[in-house]
Structures are given as C-alpha cells and as structure tokens.
Amino acid sequence: MATPETFGVRLAGAIGARGPLCVGLDPSAATLADWGQADTPEGARYLALTTIEAVAETAAAVKAQVAFFERFGSAGFAVLERVVEVAREAGVLLIADAKRGDIGSSNEGYAQAWAGEGSALRADAVTLHPYLGVASLAPLLAAARRSGTGALVLAATSNPEGRRVQEALYEGRSVEAGVCEAVAALNAVEGWGSVGVQRLARAASGWTLAPGPAPGRRALARRPRRSPLA
C-alpha cells in the first residue's frame, strides 16, 4: 500500500496556492438565525456547503466545529459527512474541530471514527485534547499517520478556566510547554510533519486559536537539524 501524502504536505501546498486563510463552519443557533436559516440540520447543511463554495478558491482550509453538527444527533453527523465529501471535491482542506481524547480502547474508537481509513467522518485533520496525557493519544496518532490525517493538539486555550491548568508548573515548566515539547517530538519527521498544536495567538481583533509555532520552534515544520525539542 502506498504511503498517503501527509497533512503537512497538503497544508503547505494549499497555503502556497491560496494563502493561510482558514474559515470556520460554525452553524450555531445564533449564526443560523443571522443567515436566515432554521436551527435544523438542513440549516447547518446550507451554511456549511454555501461557505465552502464561496471560499473554495481563496481559503486553504475550512474548520468545522463538530459540536454544532453533533447537537442534531444522527442527522447532524450525516450533514458533517456530506461536508467532508464536498470539501474534498472542492479541493479545500477540512479540519474537524472535534477535540477528541480519552484513554485506552476509547481512543481506539475515536481513532477509527476520525482518522480511520474509509471513515465517512475522516477529514484532512482533527483536533485532539491531550489533558489525559499526550501519550494517551497514541492510538489516534497512529491511525492518523496511517491515513495521512493531520492532528492538531490543544496546548493553550482561550478560556480562563483552561489557563489555570495549562499555566500550572510541573517539574519546572508549564503544563502547556510540556504538551508543546511532546508534540514537537512526535512531529520530528523528514519533510513536513502532520502533528501540530493549537495555541493562543495575539491578533489585531483579540485572542484567537490557531495552529502554529510551539515555543521556540514550529509545530508543523521541517525537521530541525539538531534535537526536535530545540
């Protein structure tokens, strides 16, 4: 079986072709109302597919907030599956913002759903949370590697409650710094890697979550010449 092209390679190509714009697909009740749509799976489908069509030639990626589809149950997951198909047909990278993460066999189940070969929910990348231990994500990361799916691991988040945990010191460093170092080690591959972090980034309009550089290095970057933790 041929090795699938990595998410890092696909992301670099998309950014080179269309720039770094990533557009959110967030069909909340309030957003659907702003669009003049009913708060239904059909409304969510209209918002998501219309957005993909509108940005297909200008955005490198779209990011679907899974919670806003999941709230509709099986009908919402059916819409999300269609969103995966349409984004792929349009040539736009799709990030499933699912924030999955557990332990043991539960992570194996998430791996099959979000990174498994043939899964209708497998997007180009999926967001993961590491606060049951980065090592606990091993089944998800292994499945992602096999299928060429990217993994964006939460490190620093915007909610004040999260900051208290993430900035806590453990063995002389913050918990979030430990997450970034662990992700950097996982991402130590030749060429463009596919494991990144989601971190706080200061933007002109305030705080925003974005995949990007971990402290002192890039989380999605070419392999450094020395230690992957340098």
KAZI-V359032 format. One record per helix or strand of 2 or more residues. SS is the DSSP state (h for helix, s for strand). FROM is the first residue (numbers start at 0). TO is the last residue. If there is no record, write none. Layout:
BEGIN
((SS:FROM:TO) (SS:FROM:TO))
END
This chain:
BEGIN
((h:6:17) (s:21:24) (h:28:33) (h:40:54) (s:60:64) (h:65:69) (h:73:89) (s:92:99) (h:103:114) (s:124:127) (h:133:146) (s:149:153) (h:159:165) (s:168:169) (s:172:173) (h:174:185) (s:194:202) (s:205:211))
END
